[in-house]
Amino acid sequence: MVRALPTEVRHRVGAELRYVQQGEMPSDWKPMATLGAGVYEIRIRMGKQYRVFYVARFSESVYVLHVFTKKTQQTARQDLEAGARRYRELMAERRDP
């Protein structure tokens, strides 16, 4: 996921996720409640547009659900579906460890 991004973008993603780990909000974000309760999107613009779906509502960790390069103005259905599927998998795993 993140490893496939260009180096400078990976550094930016890491910095934004550190903000989240410290209890702050990223510099550019929006809620993604359609994917699941507590899911947010980090928006990164560095030449291209990059997105990170994550969940930070649990005290032990920030869960990155999906990272992708956004190619059109509207988020692709496959990216939304990937984020929603991983959210469901995370919730199922937390229920049945």
Jmol script that loads the backbone (N, CA, C; Angstrom):
load data "model"
ATOM      1  N   MET A   1       0.834  -1.183   0.000  1.00  0.00           N
ATOM      2  CA  MET A   1       0.000   0.000   0.000  1.00  0.00           C
ATOM      3  C   MET A   1       0.883   1.252   0.000  1.00  0.00           C
ATOM      4  N   VAL A   2       1.330   1.676   1.162  1.00  0.00           N
ATOM      5  CA  VAL A   2       2.119   2.898   1.256  1.00  0.00           C
ATOM      6  C   VAL A   2       3.465   2.723   0.565  1.00  0.00           C
ATOM      7  N   ARG A   3       4.045   1.539   0.642  1.00  0.00           N
ATOM      8  CA  ARG A   3       5.371   1.302   0.050  1.00  0.00           C
ATOM      9  C   ARG A   3       5.391   1.499  -1.457  1.00  0.00           C
ATOM     10  N   ALA A   4       4.257   1.415  -2.107  1.00  0.00           N
ATOM     11  CA  ALA A   4       4.199   1.577  -3.562  1.00  0.00           C
ATOM     12  C   ALA A   4       4.229   3.049  -3.982  1.00  0.00           C
ATOM     13  N   LEU A   5       4.098   3.965  -3.031  1.00  0.00           N
ATOM     14  CA  LEU A   5       4.075   5.389  -3.351  1.00  0.00           C
ATOM     15  C   LEU A   5       5.488   5.935  -3.514  1.00  0.00           C
ATOM     16  N   PRO A   6       5.636   7.055  -4.220  1.00  0.00           N
ATOM     17  CA  PRO A   6       6.949   7.701  -4.309  1.00  0.00           C
ATOM     18  C   PRO A   6       7.473   8.079  -2.912  1.00  0.00           C
ATOM     19  N   THR A   7       8.775   8.109  -2.763  1.00  0.00           N
ATOM     20  CA  THR A   7       9.410   8.339  -1.458  1.00  0.00           C
ATOM     21  C   THR A   7       8.887   9.594  -0.762  1.00  0.00           C
ATOM     22  N   GLU A   8       8.827  10.715  -1.469  1.00  0.00           N
ATOM     23  CA  GLU A   8       8.402  11.968  -0.826  1.00  0.00           C
ATOM     24  C   GLU A   8       6.940  11.892  -0.373  1.00  0.00           C
ATOM     25  N   VAL A   9       6.126  11.167  -1.099  1.00  0.00           N
ATOM     26  CA  VAL A   9       4.721  10.990  -0.708  1.00  0.00           C
ATOM     27  C   VAL A   9       4.641  10.090   0.525  1.00  0.00           C
ATOM     28  N   ARG A  10       5.450   9.031   0.563  1.00  0.00           N
ATOM     29  CA  ARG A  10       5.487   8.154   1.749  1.00  0.00           C
ATOM     30  C   ARG A  10       5.856   8.942   2.997  1.00  0.00           C
ATOM     31  N   HIS A  11       6.818   9.835   2.875  1.00  0.00           N
ATOM     32  CA  HIS A  11       7.212  10.664   4.022  1.00  0.00           C
ATOM     33  C   HIS A  11       6.059  11.550   4.480  1.00  0.00           C
ATOM     34  N   ARG A  12       5.349  12.100   3.523  1.00  0.00           N
ATOM     35  CA  ARG A  12       4.206  12.967   3.856  1.00  0.00           C
ATOM     36  C   ARG A  12       3.091  12.164   4.519  1.00  0.00           C
ATOM     37  N   VAL A  13       2.809  10.967   3.996  1.00  0.00           N
ATOM     38  CA  VAL A  13       1.801  10.090   4.602  1.00  0.00           C
ATOM     39  C   VAL A  13       2.208   9.769   6.038  1.00  0.00           C
ATOM     40  N   GLY A  14       3.479   9.436   6.237  1.00  0.00           N
ATOM     41  CA  GLY A  14       3.970   9.140   7.581  1.00  0.00           C
ATOM     42  C   GLY A  14       3.802  10.305   8.521  1.00  0.00           C
ATOM     43  N   ALA A  15       4.101  11.509   8.067  1.00  0.00           N
ATOM     44  CA  ALA A  15       3.942  12.702   8.903  1.00  0.00           C
ATOM     45  C   ALA A  15       2.478  12.920   9.263  1.00  0.00           C
ATOM     46  N   GLU A  16       1.593  12.760   8.293  1.00  0.00           N
ATOM     47  CA  GLU A  16       0.163  12.952   8.554  1.00  0.00           C
ATOM     48  C   GLU A  16      -0.357  11.904   9.546  1.00  0.00           C
ATOM     49  N   LEU A  17       0.100  10.656   9.395  1.00  0.00           N
ATOM     50  CA  LEU A  17      -0.340   9.607  10.325  1.00  0.00           C
ATOM     51  C   LEU A  17       0.234   9.834  11.728  1.00  0.00           C
ATOM     52  N   ARG A  18       1.425  10.439  11.817  1.00  0.00           N
ATOM     53  CA  ARG A  18       1.965  10.789  13.148  1.00  0.00           C
ATOM     54  C   ARG A  18       1.077  11.805  13.844  1.00  0.00           C
ATOM     55  N   TYR A  19       0.557  12.781  13.092  1.00  0.00           N
ATOM     56  CA  TYR A  19      -0.388  13.737  13.683  1.00  0.00           C
ATOM     57  C   TYR A  19      -1.568  12.984  14.296  1.00  0.00           C
ATOM     58  N   VAL A  20      -2.081  12.039  13.542  1.00  0.00           N
ATOM     59  CA  VAL A  20      -3.237  11.263  14.005  1.00  0.00           C
ATOM     60  C   VAL A  20      -2.874  10.474  15.265  1.00  0.00           C
ATOM     61  N   GLN A  21      -1.691   9.842  15.274  1.00  0.00           N
ATOM     62  CA  GLN A  21      -1.258   9.075  16.445  1.00  0.00           C
ATOM     63  C   GLN A  21      -1.130   9.958  17.685  1.00  0.00           C
ATOM     64  N   GLN A  22      -0.827  11.224  17.488  1.00  0.00           N
ATOM     65  CA  GLN A  22      -0.678  12.156  18.598  1.00  0.00           C
ATOM     66  C   GLN A  22      -2.003  12.796  19.009  1.00  0.00           C
ATOM     67  N   GLY A  23      -3.092  12.328  18.396  1.00  0.00           N
ATOM     68  CA  GLY A  23      -4.409  12.839  18.761  1.00  0.00           C
ATOM     69  C   GLY A  23      -4.836  14.082  18.008  1.00  0.00           C
ATOM     70  N   GLU A  24      -4.089  14.471  16.997  1.00  0.00           N
ATOM     71  CA  GLU A  24      -4.420  15.636  16.187  1.00  0.00           C
ATOM     72  C   GLU A  24      -5.041  15.176  14.872  1.00  0.00           C
ATOM     73  N   MET A  25      -5.551  16.119  14.124  1.00  0.00           N
ATOM     74  CA  MET A  25      -6.100  15.801  12.813  1.00  0.00           C
ATOM     75  C   MET A  25      -5.053  16.124  11.749  1.00  0.00           C
ATOM     76  N   PRO A  26      -5.070  15.387  10.637  1.00  0.00           N
ATOM     77  CA  PRO A  26      -4.132  15.678   9.546  1.00  0.00           C
ATOM     78  C   PRO A  26      -4.371  17.076   8.988  1.00  0.00           C
ATOM     79  N   SER A  27      -3.438  17.546   8.163  1.00  0.00           N
ATOM     80  CA  SER A  27      -3.560  18.905   7.628  1.00  0.00           C
ATOM     81  C   SER A  27      -4.699  19.045   6.621  1.00  0.00           C
ATOM     82  N   ASP A  28      -5.038  17.988   5.895  1.00  0.00           N
ATOM     83  CA  ASP A  28      -6.139  18.033   4.912  1.00  0.00           C
ATOM     84  C   ASP A  28      -6.867  16.691   4.978  1.00  0.00           C
ATOM     85  N   TRP A  29      -8.097  16.707   5.441  1.00  0.00           N
ATOM     86  CA  TRP A  29      -8.833  15.467   5.662  1.00  0.00           C
ATOM     87  C   TRP A  29     -10.325  15.697   5.498  1.00  0.00           C
ATOM     88  N   LYS A  30     -11.053  14.585   5.447  1.00  0.00           N
ATOM     89  CA  LYS A  30     -12.512  14.649   5.502  1.00  0.00           C
ATOM     90  C   LYS A  30     -13.024  13.319   6.045  1.00  0.00           C
ATOM     91  N   PRO A  31     -14.172  13.343   6.707  1.00  0.00           N
ATOM     92  CA  PRO A  31     -14.763  12.090   7.205  1.00  0.00           C
ATOM     93  C   PRO A  31     -15.300  11.268   6.041  1.00  0.00           C
ATOM     94  N   MET A  32     -15.220   9.947   6.196  1.00  0.00           N
ATOM     95  CA  MET A  32     -15.717   9.023   5.170  1.00  0.00           C
ATOM     96  C   MET A  32     -16.707   8.060   5.820  1.00  0.00           C
ATOM     97  N   ALA A  33     -17.745   8.603   6.423  1.00  0.00           N
ATOM     98  CA  ALA A  33     -18.727   7.801   7.152  1.00  0.00           C
ATOM     99  C   ALA A  33     -19.409   6.766   6.263  1.00  0.00           C
ATOM    100  N   THR A  34     -19.433   6.991   4.957  1.00  0.00           N
ATOM    101  CA  THR A  34     -20.049   6.010   4.064  1.00  0.00           C
ATOM    102  C   THR A  34     -19.263   4.699   4.050  1.00  0.00           C
ATOM    103  N   LEU A  35     -17.987   4.747   4.441  1.00  0.00           N
ATOM    104  CA  LEU A  35     -17.165   3.534   4.495  1.00  0.00           C
ATOM    105  C   LEU A  35     -17.305   2.823   5.829  1.00  0.00           C
ATOM    106  N   GLY A  36     -17.594   3.586   6.877  1.00  0.00           N
ATOM    107  CA  GLY A  36     -17.732   3.004   8.202  1.00  0.00           C
ATOM    108  C   GLY A  36     -17.580   4.072   9.269  1.00  0.00           C
ATOM    109  N   ALA A  37     -18.072   3.790  10.449  1.00  0.00           N
ATOM    110  CA  ALA A  37     -18.010   4.746  11.556  1.00  0.00           C
ATOM    111  C   ALA A  37     -16.555   5.010  11.933  1.00  0.00           C
ATOM    112  N   GLY A  38     -16.174   6.281  11.958  1.00  0.00           N
ATOM    113  CA  GLY A  38     -14.829   6.648  12.359  1.00  0.00           C
ATOM    114  C   GLY A  38     -13.785   6.564  11.273  1.00  0.00           C
ATOM    115  N   VAL A  39     -14.199   6.368  10.008  1.00  0.00           N
ATOM    116  CA  VAL A  39     -13.243   6.324   8.901  1.00  0.00           C
ATOM    117  C   VAL A  39     -13.029   7.750   8.380  1.00  0.00           C
ATOM    118  N   TYR A  40     -11.755   8.090   8.157  1.00  0.00           N
ATOM    119  CA  TYR A  40     -11.389   9.391   7.618  1.00  0.00           C
ATOM    120  C   TYR A  40     -10.506   9.212   6.395  1.00  0.00           C
ATOM    121  N   GLU A  41     -10.423  10.277   5.606  1.00  0.00           N
ATOM    122  CA  GLU A  41      -9.577  10.288   4.427  1.00  0.00           C
ATOM    123  C   GLU A  41      -8.557  11.406   4.579  1.00  0.00           C
ATOM    124  N   ILE A  42      -7.281  11.074   4.423  1.00  0.00           N
ATOM    125  CA  ILE A  42      -6.226  12.078   4.338  1.00  0.00           C
ATOM    126  C   ILE A  42      -6.042  12.392   2.861  1.00  0.00           C
ATOM    127  N   ARG A  43      -6.017  13.690   2.543  1.00  0.00           N
ATOM    128  CA  ARG A  43      -5.844  14.118   1.158  1.00  0.00           C
ATOM    129  C   ARG A  43      -4.456  14.744   1.008  1.00  0.00           C
ATOM    130  N   ILE A  44      -3.679  14.212   0.088  1.00  0.00           N
ATOM    131  CA  ILE A  44      -2.326  14.704  -0.156  1.00  0.00           C
ATOM    132  C   ILE A  44      -2.217  15.095  -1.622  1.00  0.00           C
ATOM    133  N   ARG A  45      -1.778  16.316  -1.837  1.00  0.00           N
ATOM    134  CA  ARG A  45      -1.590  16.819  -3.202  1.00  0.00           C
ATOM    135  C   ARG A  45      -0.106  17.115  -3.398  1.00  0.00           C
ATOM    136  N   MET A  46       0.554  16.261  -4.140  1.00  0.00           N
ATOM    137  CA  MET A  46       1.978  16.439  -4.450  1.00  0.00           C
ATOM    138  C   MET A  46       2.175  16.069  -5.913  1.00  0.00           C
ATOM    139  N   GLY A  47       1.825  16.993  -6.790  1.00  0.00           N
ATOM    140  CA  GLY A  47       1.824  16.691  -8.225  1.00  0.00           C
ATOM    141  C   GLY A  47       0.559  15.926  -8.556  1.00  0.00           C
ATOM    142  N   LYS A  48       0.496  14.682  -8.137  1.00  0.00           N
ATOM    143  CA  LYS A  48      -0.726  13.880  -8.252  1.00  0.00           C
ATOM    144  C   LYS A  48      -1.487  13.974  -6.943  1.00  0.00           C
ATOM    145  N   GLN A  49      -2.654  13.391  -6.916  1.00  0.00           N
ATOM    146  CA  GLN A  49      -3.471  13.373  -5.702  1.00  0.00           C
ATOM    147  C   GLN A  49      -3.419  11.979  -5.097  1.00  0.00           C
ATOM    148  N   TYR A  50      -3.146  11.915  -3.802  1.00  0.00           N
ATOM    149  CA  TYR A  50      -3.056  10.655  -3.083  1.00  0.00           C
ATOM    150  C   TYR A  50      -4.055  10.675  -1.944  1.00  0.00           C
ATOM    151  N   ARG A  51      -4.578   9.507  -1.607  1.00  0.00           N
ATOM    152  CA  ARG A  51      -5.565   9.399  -0.543  1.00  0.00           C
ATOM    153  C   ARG A  51      -5.216   8.243   0.380  1.00  0.00           C
ATOM    154  N   VAL A  52      -5.540   8.421   1.663  1.00  0.00           N
ATOM    155  CA  VAL A  52      -5.344   7.393   2.679  1.00  0.00           C
ATOM    156  C   VAL A  52      -6.641   7.296   3.474  1.00  0.00           C
ATOM    157  N   PHE A  53      -7.274   6.127   3.479  1.00  0.00           N
ATOM    158  CA  PHE A  53      -8.426   5.878   4.341  1.00  0.00           C
ATOM    159  C   PHE A  53      -7.895   5.257   5.618  1.00  0.00           C
ATOM    160  N   TYR A  54      -8.322   5.778   6.770  1.00  0.00           N
ATOM    161  CA  TYR A  54      -7.848   5.229   8.039  1.00  0.00           C
ATOM    162  C   TYR A  54      -8.935   5.299   9.105  1.00  0.00           C
ATOM    163  N   VAL A  55      -8.729   4.513  10.160  1.00  0.00           N
ATOM    164  CA  VAL A  55      -9.606   4.516  11.333  1.00  0.00           C
ATOM    165  C   VAL A  55      -8.723   4.766  12.545  1.00  0.00           C
ATOM    166  N   ALA A  56      -9.097   5.732  13.378  1.00  0.00           N
ATOM    167  CA  ALA A  56      -8.306   6.043  14.567  1.00  0.00           C
ATOM    168  C   ALA A  56      -9.173   6.062  15.818  1.00  0.00           C
ATOM    169  N   ARG A  57     -10.263   5.348  15.817  1.00  0.00           N
ATOM    170  CA  ARG A  57     -11.172   5.412  16.957  1.00  0.00           C
ATOM    171  C   ARG A  57     -10.826   4.429  18.070  1.00  0.00           C
ATOM    172  N   PHE A  58      -9.770   3.652  17.876  1.00  0.00           N
ATOM    173  CA  PHE A  58      -9.356   2.689  18.888  1.00  0.00           C
ATOM    174  C   PHE A  58      -8.072   3.186  19.539  1.00  0.00           C
ATOM    175  N   SER A  59      -7.987   3.075  20.847  1.00  0.00           N
ATOM    176  CA  SER A  59      -6.867   3.658  21.586  1.00  0.00           C
ATOM    177  C   SER A  59      -5.528   3.004  21.269  1.00  0.00           C
ATOM    178  N   GLU A  60      -5.535   1.749  20.862  1.00  0.00           N
ATOM    179  CA  GLU A  60      -4.267   1.035  20.684  1.00  0.00           C
ATOM    180  C   GLU A  60      -3.593   1.279  19.338  1.00  0.00           C
ATOM    181  N   SER A  61      -4.316   1.778  18.340  1.00  0.00           N
ATOM    182  CA  SER A  61      -3.707   1.854  17.024  1.00  0.00           C
ATOM    183  C   SER A  61      -4.492   2.726  16.054  1.00  0.00           C
ATOM    184  N   VAL A  62      -3.787   3.174  15.022  1.00  0.00           N
ATOM    185  CA  VAL A  62      -4.404   3.801  13.859  1.00  0.00           C
ATOM    186  C   VAL A  62      -4.348   2.746  12.770  1.00  0.00           C
ATOM    187  N   TYR A  63      -5.484   2.407  12.203  1.00  0.00           N
ATOM    188  CA  TYR A  63      -5.562   1.376  11.174  1.00  0.00           C
ATOM    189  C   TYR A  63      -5.674   2.033   9.801  1.00  0.00           C
ATOM    190  N   VAL A  64      -4.695   1.780   8.940  1.00  0.00           N
ATOM    191  CA  VAL A  64      -4.743   2.264   7.563  1.00  0.00           C
ATOM    192  C   VAL A  64      -5.505   1.225   6.757  1.00  0.00           C
ATOM    193  N   LEU A  65      -6.591   1.651   6.145  1.00  0.00           N
ATOM    194  CA  LEU A  65      -7.452   0.738   5.405  1.00  0.00           C
ATOM    195  C   LEU A  65      -7.085   0.642   3.930  1.00  0.00           C
ATOM    196  N   HIS A  66      -6.753   1.777   3.336  1.00  0.00           N
ATOM    197  CA  HIS A  66      -6.491   1.772   1.886  1.00  0.00           C
ATOM    198  C   HIS A  66      -5.716   3.029   1.526  1.00  0.00           C
ATOM    199  N   VAL A  67      -4.735   2.891   0.642  1.00  0.00           N
ATOM    200  CA  VAL A  67      -3.932   4.005   0.133  1.00  0.00           C
ATOM    201  C   VAL A  67      -3.952   3.915  -1.391  1.00  0.00           C
ATOM    202  N   PHE A  68      -4.180   5.039  -2.047  1.00  0.00           N
ATOM    203  CA  PHE A  68      -4.263   4.994  -3.503  1.00  0.00           C
ATOM    204  C   PHE A  68      -3.981   6.350  -4.118  1.00  0.00           C
ATOM    205  N   THR A  69      -3.687   6.326  -5.408  1.00  0.00           N
ATOM    206  CA  THR A  69      -3.528   7.542  -6.201  1.00  0.00           C
ATOM    207  C   THR A  69      -4.879   7.848  -6.817  1.00  0.00           C
ATOM    208  N   LYS A  70      -5.350   9.048  -6.595  1.00  0.00           N
ATOM    209  CA  LYS A  70      -6.656   9.439  -7.129  1.00  0.00           C
ATOM    210  C   LYS A  70      -6.457   9.984  -8.542  1.00  0.00           C
ATOM    211  N   LYS A  71      -7.178   9.412  -9.493  1.00  0.00           N
ATOM    212  CA  LYS A  71      -6.964   9.761 -10.889  1.00  0.00           C
ATOM    213  C   LYS A  71      -8.071  10.612 -11.495  1.00  0.00           C
ATOM    214  N   THR A  72      -9.220  10.666 -10.846  1.00  0.00           N
ATOM    215  CA  THR A  72     -10.330  11.481 -11.331  1.00  0.00           C
ATOM    216  C   THR A  72     -10.880  12.290 -10.164  1.00  0.00           C
ATOM    217  N   GLN A  73     -11.747  13.245 -10.469  1.00  0.00           N
ATOM    218  CA  GLN A  73     -12.296  14.075  -9.398  1.00  0.00           C
ATOM    219  C   GLN A  73     -13.119  13.254  -8.416  1.00  0.00           C
ATOM    220  N   GLN A  74     -13.872  12.300  -8.918  1.00  0.00           N
ATOM    221  CA  GLN A  74     -14.674  11.441  -8.056  1.00  0.00           C
ATOM    222  C   GLN A  74     -13.852  10.218  -7.671  1.00  0.00           C
ATOM    223  N   THR A  75     -13.926   9.825  -6.399  1.00  0.00           N
ATOM    224  CA  THR A  75     -13.201   8.642  -5.948  1.00  0.00           C
ATOM    225  C   THR A  75     -13.765   7.409  -6.645  1.00  0.00           C
ATOM    226  N   ALA A  76     -12.860   6.610  -7.193  1.00  0.00           N
ATOM    227  CA  ALA A  76     -13.269   5.412  -7.935  1.00  0.00           C
ATOM    228  C   ALA A  76     -14.009   4.436  -7.025  1.00  0.00           C
ATOM    229  N   ARG A  77     -15.021   3.814  -7.567  1.00  0.00           N
ATOM    230  CA  ARG A  77     -15.824   2.853  -6.810  1.00  0.00           C
ATOM    231  C   ARG A  77     -14.966   1.733  -6.227  1.00  0.00           C
ATOM    232  N   GLN A  78     -13.985   1.267  -6.975  1.00  0.00           N
ATOM    233  CA  GLN A  78     -13.137   0.177  -6.487  1.00  0.00           C
ATOM    234  C   GLN A  78     -12.340   0.604  -5.252  1.00  0.00           C
ATOM    235  N   ASP A  79     -11.936   1.871  -5.181  1.00  0.00           N
ATOM    236  CA  ASP A  79     -11.216   2.351  -4.002  1.00  0.00           C
ATOM    237  C   ASP A  79     -12.162   2.464  -2.806  1.00  0.00           C
ATOM    238  N   LEU A  80     -13.376   2.936  -3.042  1.00  0.00           N
ATOM    239  CA  LEU A  80     -14.367   2.998  -1.962  1.00  0.00           C
ATOM    240  C   LEU A  80     -14.707   1.598  -1.460  1.00  0.00           C
ATOM    241  N   GLU A  81     -14.876   0.672  -2.391  1.00  0.00           N
ATOM    242  CA  GLU A  81     -15.196  -0.704  -2.007  1.00  0.00           C
ATOM    243  C   GLU A  81     -14.049  -1.351  -1.228  1.00  0.00           C
ATOM    244  N   ALA A  82     -12.805  -1.080  -1.647  1.00  0.00           N
ATOM    245  CA  ALA A  82     -11.648  -1.636  -0.929  1.00  0.00           C
ATOM    246  C   ALA A  82     -11.605  -1.104   0.500  1.00  0.00           C
ATOM    247  N   GLY A  83     -11.821   0.193   0.677  1.00  0.00           N
ATOM    248  CA  GLY A  83     -11.834   0.773   2.023  1.00  0.00           C
ATOM    249  C   GLY A  83     -12.948   0.204   2.878  1.00  0.00           C
ATOM    250  N   ALA A  84     -14.141   0.083   2.325  1.00  0.00           N
ATOM    251  CA  ALA A  84     -15.285  -0.457   3.073  1.00  0.00           C
ATOM    252  C   ALA A  84     -15.067  -1.928   3.423  1.00  0.00           C
ATOM    253  N   ARG A  85     -14.525  -2.700   2.487  1.00  0.00           N
ATOM    254  CA  ARG A  85     -14.264  -4.124   2.747  1.00  0.00           C
ATOM    255  C   ARG A  85     -13.239  -4.292   3.870  1.00  0.00           C
ATOM    256  N   ARG A  86     -12.181  -3.527   3.829  1.00  0.00           N
ATOM    257  CA  ARG A  86     -11.151  -3.638   4.871  1.00  0.00           C
ATOM    258  C   ARG A  86     -11.672  -3.171   6.220  1.00  0.00           C
ATOM    259  N   TYR A  87     -12.565  -2.189   6.208  1.00  0.00           N
ATOM    260  CA  TYR A  87     -13.194  -1.763   7.463  1.00  0.00           C
ATOM    261  C   TYR A  87     -14.030  -2.910   8.047  1.00  0.00           C
ATOM    262  N   ARG A  88     -14.830  -3.556   7.200  1.00  0.00           N
ATOM    263  CA  ARG A  88     -15.644  -4.689   7.676  1.00  0.00           C
ATOM    264  C   ARG A  88     -14.756  -5.811   8.209  1.00  0.00           C
ATOM    265  N   GLU A  89     -13.664  -6.101   7.509  1.00  0.00           N
ATOM    266  CA  GLU A  89     -12.738  -7.136   7.960  1.00  0.00           C
ATOM    267  C   GLU A  89     -12.110  -6.774   9.308  1.00  0.00           C
ATOM    268  N   LEU A  90     -11.741  -5.519   9.470  1.00  0.00           N
ATOM    269  CA  LEU A  90     -11.175  -5.056  10.732  1.00  0.00           C
ATOM    270  C   LEU A  90     -12.173  -5.222  11.868  1.00  0.00           C
ATOM    271  N   MET A  91     -13.418  -4.822  11.628  1.00  0.00           N
ATOM    272  CA  MET A  91     -14.442  -4.931  12.669  1.00  0.00           C
ATOM    273  C   MET A  91     -14.716  -6.398  13.015  1.00  0.00           C
ATOM    274  N   ALA A  92     -14.732  -7.269  12.017  1.00  0.00           N
ATOM    275  CA  ALA A  92     -14.949  -8.692  12.262  1.00  0.00           C
ATOM    276  C   ALA A  92     -13.785  -9.272  13.076  1.00  0.00           C
ATOM    277  N   GLU A  93     -12.580  -8.883  12.753  1.00  0.00           N
ATOM    278  CA  GLU A  93     -11.400  -9.361  13.471  1.00  0.00           C
ATOM    279  C   GLU A  93     -11.399  -8.872  14.919  1.00  0.00           C
ATOM    280  N   ARG A  94     -11.835  -7.667  15.143  1.00  0.00           N
ATOM    281  CA  ARG A  94     -11.887  -7.133  16.522  1.00  0.00           C
ATOM    282  C   ARG A  94     -12.968  -7.828  17.340  1.00  0.00           C
ATOM    283  N   ARG A  95     -14.051  -8.262  16.691  1.00  0.00           N
ATOM    284  CA  ARG A  95     -15.107  -8.986  17.403  1.00  0.00           C
ATOM    285  C   ARG A  95     -14.686 -10.404  17.764  1.00  0.00           C
ATOM    286  N   ASP A  96     -13.976 -11.052  16.831  1.00  0.00           N
ATOM    287  CA  ASP A  96     -13.575 -12.454  16.993  1.00  0.00           C
ATOM    288  C   ASP A  96     -12.059 -12.589  16.900  1.00  0.00           C
ATOM    289  N   PRO A  97     -11.338 -12.221  17.953  1.00  0.00           N
ATOM    290  CA  PRO A  97      -9.871 -12.255  17.876  1.00  0.00           C
ATOM    291  C   PRO A  97      -9.296 -13.647  17.736  1.00  0.00           C
TER     292      PRO A  97
END
end "model"
wireframe off; spacefill off
backbone 0.3
color backbone group
